[in-house]
Amino acid sequence: MSGFFDVAVIVGVCAIVLVRQARPRRVATDARRWWLLPAVLVALAVRQPGLIDAGHRAASVGLLAGGVLAGLATGAAWAWTTRIWSDESGALWARGGKATAAIWLGGVALRVALYGLGALAGVHQGGAATMMTVAAVLLARSGVLAHRAQGFRPAYGVPAGG
């Protein structure tokens, strides 16, 4: 895949996710597919050559692992700052706020810092590493949000006070 395609996929996914976070949106009650978009991004990243810089293998793996860990932390924090509520009909809704935007920007700053460290060390980092980081962010965010949303579901058939 070309560098342009990588950038287009990353920017497109980020734009879709950010636009969806800025508005209240209904939380899907069928949360079996929350991992699908991150899995597609990982598959695209792994298929690309150059995910690991052959000339700086250890540093490259370390930067990739750092990016994925930072992505997981960013995604989890993002999900915990997302407001979840139910309406009169019992439907679940979610919306990110100012803290969510700050977490997102902090995650971008972390990724840029890791890229800068890699550049200083002479490690080549392409779009595949960024795709892996974005996949980690989305995986953690979606998983934590799905977990949090489960707490809002009514426990039908359970006696009150029981």
Salt bridges, closest charged atoms under 4 A:
ASP30 OD1 - ARG32 NE 2.78
ASP53 OD2 - HIS56 ND1 3.11
